[in-house]
Amino acid sequence: MPAIGRLRISPADIGRRVSIRHLGGTDLTDVLGHLVSWVGDWPTGILSIRKKDGSSQEIVSGKIVAAIVIAPEIGSLDLQRYCENTWAPKEREQLGDWVLRFSGNESARANSCRLDGLPESSIEEGLEKITSWYKQRNAVAIVQSPKPGAFDNFLIKNNWQEIVHALYMVSETNTFQTPTVIIEEDLSDAWFDTALNSDSRAPKLSRELLQSGDQVRFASIGDENKKIIAIGRVSITSEIAMVTTVWVDEKYRGQGLAKTIMQALSNEVYKLGQKIIVLQVLKTNDVAVGLYKSLGYEIHHENSYYRHTRKPA
């Protein structure tokens, strides 16, 4: 059996394109594709590779002879780090490598602890500190972690319940003709009011959160009376560009307005010199996932949010 020291990838490489040579029966076999999951504690585990034809192959880590990352060079944890400044919380605090974030309960991403690396003490103690930190702010304790993640078993064991299962999707930027879209560098009252009223079930967003990032662009489409019927936002930093807050009025859905908004946002990112654009979408939102795939977005990795629940009596 090959020495585990020859293994050159880890769960932190989920989302990256890898080339793996492994023992398939008695022969050596090469597999090229995206590492989409790693079940088990590194360096052991079962890896799932999504190949170019869309099929998946599972590989036992102990049978790997050699493995290298070839592209893209952004892993799941890297991507989450980069995206943080495009949706920046008001308050951040380190807990070892983990990052506590709070922004007044405006959204899960800005009000959760990003599980990145290891906490300053044991994992169980770290999870207890998370619940205490959010309790001090009268907030529910939530954590964000790639799915599958290194801490899944610890979360379940310590009464954390998955509440959101999302996909991070990435695409290269491009240019499109979108004459009907209005692009603004500043957050207008009309755009902000539309975002606040777009979904009564969603957390209310602040101006501060919507304007976070090095450069932000707000896209909108109006009807014949100039009432906004579709919006989208993109925040650009030196590392990444991230799309959020895409919405179309129910009366106008099915007319391609969301696609036009997405194309207009890609234009802006392209003009500003950023090559990669990313978004987060619910895994169960088949319509949105289908739209993004039609625009060239690919699934980079899966991501979950877990909420701490009371211990059973």
C-alpha positions as CSV (number, residue, x, y, z in Angstrom):
1,M,0.0,0.0,0.0
2,P,1.4,3.5,-0.9
3,A,2.7,5.7,1.9
4,I,0.2,8.3,3.0
5,G,3.0,10.9,2.9
6,R,2.6,10.9,-0.9
7,L,-0.9,12.3,-0.6
8,R,-0.7,16.0,-1.6
9,I,-4.3,17.0,-1.2
10,S,-6.6,17.4,1.8
11,P,-10.2,18.3,2.6
12,A,-9.2,22.0,2.3
13,D,-9.0,21.3,-1.5
14,I,-12.7,20.6,-1.9
15,G,-13.8,22.6,-4.9
16,R,-10.4,22.4,-6.7
17,R,-9.6,20.5,-9.8
18,V,-7.4,17.6,-9.0
19,S,-5.5,14.8,-10.7
20,I,-5.3,11.5,-8.8
21,R,-3.5,8.3,-9.5
22,H,-4.8,5.4,-7.5
23,L,-5.0,1.6,-7.3
24,G,-8.1,0.5,-9.1
25,G,-8.1,-3.2,-8.5
26,T,-4.5,-4.3,-9.4
27,D,-3.9,-1.5,-11.9
28,L,-3.0,2.1,-11.5
29,T,-5.8,4.4,-12.7
30,D,-5.8,8.2,-13.3
31,V,-8.8,10.3,-12.5
32,L,-9.2,14.0,-13.4
33,G,-12.0,16.2,-12.0
34,H,-13.2,18.3,-9.2
35,L,-12.9,17.2,-5.6
36,V,-16.5,17.6,-4.3
37,S,-16.4,15.9,-1.0
38,W,-14.1,14.2,1.5
39,V,-15.9,11.9,4.0
40,G,-13.7,11.0,7.0
41,D,-10.9,12.5,9.0
42,W,-7.9,13.5,7.0
43,P,-5.6,11.8,6.0
44,T,-8.0,8.9,5.8
45,G,-11.4,9.1,4.1
46,I,-13.3,8.5,0.9
47,L,-13.0,11.2,-1.8
48,S,-15.7,11.9,-4.4
49,I,-14.4,13.3,-7.8
50,R,-16.8,14.9,-10.3
51,K,-15.5,14.2,-13.8
52,K,-15.9,16.3,-16.9
53,D,-18.8,14.2,-18.2
54,G,-20.7,14.8,-14.9
55,S,-20.2,11.4,-13.5
56,S,-18.7,10.9,-10.0
57,Q,-16.1,8.4,-8.8
58,E,-15.3,7.6,-5.2
59,I,-11.7,6.9,-4.2
60,V,-10.4,5.5,-0.9
61,S,-7.5,7.7,0.3
62,G,-5.4,4.7,1.3
63,K,-5.3,3.6,-2.4
64,I,-4.0,6.9,-3.7
65,V,-0.4,6.8,-5.1
66,A,-0.2,10.5,-6.1
67,A,-2.5,13.5,-6.1
68,I,-2.0,17.1,-7.2
69,V,-4.2,20.2,-7.4
70,I,-4.1,21.6,-11.0
71,A,-6.9,24.3,-11.1
72,P,-8.7,26.3,-10.0
73,E,-6.4,27.2,-7.1
74,I,-9.2,28.3,-4.9
75,G,-10.4,25.7,-2.4
76,S,-13.6,25.8,-0.5
77,L,-12.2,27.5,2.6
78,D,-10.3,30.0,0.5
79,L,-13.4,30.9,-1.4
80,Q,-15.4,31.5,1.8
81,R,-12.6,33.7,3.2
82,Y,-12.5,35.8,0.0
83,C,-16.2,36.2,-0.1
84,E,-16.4,37.5,3.5
85,N,-15.4,41.0,2.6
86,T,-18.1,41.2,-0.1
87,W,-20.8,40.8,2.6
88,A,-18.9,42.1,5.6
89,P,-20.3,41.8,9.1
90,K,-20.2,44.7,11.5
91,E,-18.3,42.7,14.1
92,R,-15.6,40.0,13.7
93,E,-13.6,38.0,16.3
94,Q,-11.1,35.2,16.0
95,L,-11.6,32.0,17.9
96,G,-8.4,30.3,16.9
97,D,-8.7,29.9,13.2
98,W,-12.5,30.1,13.4
99,V,-14.1,33.5,12.7
100,L,-17.1,34.8,14.7
101,R,-19.3,37.2,12.8
102,F,-22.2,39.4,13.8
103,S,-24.2,42.0,11.9
104,G,-27.5,42.3,13.8
105,N,-29.1,39.1,12.5
106,E,-29.3,40.4,9.0
107,S,-28.3,37.2,7.2
108,A,-26.8,33.8,8.1
109,R,-23.5,34.5,6.4
110,A,-23.0,37.8,8.3
111,N,-24.2,36.3,11.6
112,S,-22.4,33.0,11.8
113,C,-19.1,31.5,12.8
114,R,-17.0,30.4,9.9
115,L,-15.4,27.1,10.8
116,D,-12.0,27.4,9.2
117,G,-9.0,25.4,10.5
118,L,-9.1,24.7,14.2
119,P,-10.4,26.6,17.3
120,E,-8.0,27.9,20.0
121,S,-8.9,24.9,22.2
122,S,-10.8,21.6,21.7
123,I,-13.6,21.5,19.2
124,E,-16.2,20.9,21.8
125,E,-15.0,23.9,23.9
126,G,-14.9,26.0,20.7
127,L,-18.5,25.2,20.0
128,E,-19.5,26.1,23.5
129,K,-17.7,29.4,23.2
130,I,-19.6,30.1,19.9
131,T,-23.0,29.7,21.7
132,S,-21.9,31.9,24.5
133,W,-20.6,34.6,22.2
134,Y,-23.9,34.8,20.3
135,K,-25.9,34.6,23.5
136,Q,-24.2,37.8,24.7
137,R,-25.5,39.5,21.5
138,N,-29.1,38.1,21.9
139,A,-28.6,36.1,18.8
140,V,-29.0,32.5,17.7
141,A,-25.7,30.6,17.4
142,I,-25.1,29.6,13.8
143,V,-22.0,28.2,12.1
144,Q,-21.0,27.9,8.4
145,S,-19.0,25.0,7.1
146,P,-18.3,23.3,3.8
147,K,-20.5,20.2,3.2
148,P,-19.3,17.5,3.9
149,G,-17.0,19.2,6.4
150,A,-14.4,18.3,8.9
151,F,-16.7,19.1,11.9
152,D,-20.0,17.4,10.7
153,N,-19.9,14.7,13.3
154,F,-18.9,17.1,16.1
155,L,-21.8,19.4,15.2
156,I,-24.4,16.6,15.2
157,K,-23.1,15.2,18.5
158,N,-23.2,18.6,20.2
159,N,-26.8,19.5,19.1
160,W,-26.3,21.6,16.0
161,Q,-29.0,21.2,13.4
162,E,-28.5,21.9,9.7
163,I,-30.8,24.7,8.6
164,V,-29.5,25.7,5.2
165,H,-27.8,23.6,2.5
166,A,-26.4,25.8,-0.2
167,L,-24.1,25.7,-3.2
168,Y,-21.2,28.0,-4.0
169,M,-21.1,28.4,-7.8
170,V,-18.3,30.1,-9.8
171,S,-17.9,31.4,-13.3
172,E,-15.5,33.4,-15.4
173,T,-16.6,36.9,-16.2
174,N,-17.7,37.9,-19.6
175,T,-19.3,40.8,-21.5
176,F,-23.0,41.0,-22.7
177,Q,-25.3,43.5,-24.3
178,T,-27.8,44.6,-21.6
179,P,-29.2,48.0,-22.6
180,T,-32.3,47.8,-20.4
181,V,-30.3,47.5,-17.1
182,I,-29.5,50.5,-15.0
183,I,-26.2,50.3,-13.1
184,E,-25.5,52.4,-10.1
185,E,-22.3,52.7,-8.0
186,D,-24.3,54.2,-5.0
187,L,-27.1,52.5,-3.2
188,S,-30.2,54.5,-4.1
189,D,-33.3,54.8,-2.0
190,A,-35.4,53.1,-4.7
191,W,-33.1,50.1,-5.0
192,F,-32.8,49.8,-1.2
193,D,-36.6,49.9,-0.7
194,T,-37.1,47.3,-3.4
195,A,-34.6,45.0,-1.7
196,L,-36.3,45.4,1.7
197,N,-39.7,44.6,0.3
198,S,-38.6,41.8,-2.1
199,D,-39.2,39.0,0.4
200,S,-41.1,39.5,3.7
201,R,-39.6,36.3,5.1
202,A,-36.0,37.3,4.6
203,P,-33.9,39.1,7.2
204,K,-34.0,42.9,6.8
205,L,-30.7,44.1,5.2
206,S,-28.8,47.2,6.2
207,R,-27.3,49.8,3.9
208,E,-23.9,49.0,5.6
209,L,-24.1,45.4,4.6
210,L,-25.2,46.0,1.1
211,Q,-22.5,48.5,0.5
212,S,-19.7,46.4,1.8
213,G,-16.8,45.6,-0.5
214,D,-14.1,47.5,-2.3
215,Q,-16.4,48.3,-5.2
216,V,-20.1,47.6,-5.3
217,R,-22.6,47.8,-8.2
218,F,-26.4,47.8,-8.0
219,A,-28.3,46.7,-11.1
220,S,-32.0,47.3,-11.8
221,I,-34.6,47.1,-14.5
222,G,-37.7,49.3,-14.5
223,D,-41.2,48.9,-16.0
224,E,-42.8,51.5,-18.3
225,N,-43.5,53.7,-15.2
226,K,-39.9,53.3,-14.1
227,K,-40.9,51.2,-11.1
228,I,-38.1,48.7,-10.3
229,I,-39.1,45.2,-11.2
230,A,-35.8,43.4,-11.0
231,I,-32.6,43.9,-9.0
232,G,-29.1,42.4,-8.4
233,R,-26.0,43.4,-6.6
234,V,-22.3,42.5,-7.0
235,S,-19.4,43.3,-4.6
236,I,-15.9,43.3,-5.9
237,T,-12.7,43.0,-3.9
238,S,-9.1,42.3,-4.9
239,E,-9.7,38.6,-4.6
240,I,-13.2,37.9,-5.8
241,A,-16.5,39.3,-7.0
242,M,-19.8,38.0,-5.4
243,V,-23.3,38.4,-6.6
244,T,-26.2,38.7,-4.1
245,T,-29.7,40.0,-3.8
246,V,-31.0,38.9,-7.2
247,W,-34.8,39.4,-7.4
248,V,-37.5,39.7,-10.0
249,D,-41.1,40.9,-9.3
250,E,-43.5,37.9,-9.5
251,K,-45.5,39.5,-12.3
252,Y,-42.5,39.6,-14.5
253,R,-40.9,36.2,-13.9
254,G,-40.2,33.9,-16.8
255,Q,-39.2,36.7,-19.1
256,G,-35.4,36.4,-18.7
257,L,-35.0,39.4,-16.4
258,A,-32.9,37.6,-13.9
259,K,-30.6,36.4,-16.7
260,T,-30.3,40.0,-18.0
261,I,-29.4,41.2,-14.5
262,M,-26.8,38.5,-14.1
263,Q,-25.2,39.4,-17.4
264,A,-25.1,43.1,-16.5
265,L,-23.4,42.3,-13.3
266,S,-20.8,40.2,-15.1
267,N,-20.2,43.1,-17.4
268,E,-19.3,45.4,-14.5
269,V,-17.0,42.8,-12.9
270,Y,-15.3,42.2,-16.3
271,K,-14.7,46.0,-16.8
272,L,-13.2,46.2,-13.3
273,G,-10.7,43.5,-14.1
274,Q,-11.9,40.7,-11.9
275,K,-11.9,37.3,-13.7
276,I,-13.9,35.2,-11.2
277,I,-17.4,35.8,-10.1
278,V,-19.2,33.7,-7.4
279,L,-22.6,33.3,-5.9
280,Q,-24.4,31.3,-3.2
281,V,-27.7,29.6,-3.9
282,L,-29.9,27.2,-2.0
283,K,-29.3,23.6,-3.3
284,T,-33.1,23.1,-3.5
285,N,-33.7,26.1,-5.7
286,D,-33.7,24.2,-9.0
287,V,-34.8,27.1,-11.1
288,A,-32.0,29.4,-9.9
289,V,-29.4,26.7,-10.2
290,G,-30.5,25.9,-13.7
291,L,-30.3,29.6,-14.6
292,Y,-26.8,30.0,-13.3
293,K,-25.6,26.9,-15.0
294,S,-27.0,28.2,-18.3
295,L,-24.8,31.3,-17.7
296,G,-21.7,29.2,-17.3
297,Y,-21.6,28.9,-13.5
298,E,-20.3,25.6,-12.1
299,I,-20.8,24.2,-8.7
300,H,-17.6,24.8,-6.7
301,H,-18.6,23.2,-3.4
302,E,-21.6,22.6,-1.1
303,N,-22.0,24.6,2.1
304,S,-24.2,24.3,5.1
305,Y,-25.3,26.5,8.0
306,Y,-26.0,24.8,11.4
307,R,-28.0,26.3,14.3
308,H,-27.4,25.4,17.9
309,T,-30.5,23.8,19.5
310,R,-31.3,23.2,23.1
311,K,-30.0,19.9,24.6
312,P,-32.8,17.3,24.9
313,A,-34.1,16.8,28.5
